[in-house]
């Protein structure tokens, strides 16, 4: 019983650490920041680019940020589990 409670507490602690971790990626003046729980916290657009171009860049930045977060979290928690 205590082992399960301890595991739950450790998981909650890990969730809190994940939420605090943030990455920022940029491409052609478009900047995106994403938290470890994959919530986008900021998005800065480039007024010199048209909407279609920015849309494609945003999608690429979201993939890049997600991949970067996954790699960093895997490294950070590899020894803890």
C-alpha positions, 0 to 999 in steps of 0.5 A: 500500500505504501509503495503504491502511494509512494509511486503516486507521489513520485508521478505527481512530482514528475508531472509538476517538473514536466509542466515547468519545463519549456522549450522555444523554437524559431523559424523565419521570425516565427517563434513558438514556446511549448511547456512539457505538457505540450501546451503552447504558451506563446506564439509570435508571428512574422508580419512580413510572411503571408498566412499560408507560409506562417501556417506551415511554419507553425506546424513545423515548429509544433512538431519540432518543439514536441520532439525536443521536449520528448527527447529532453524528458526521456533523458531527464527521467531515464534514471528516475524510473 
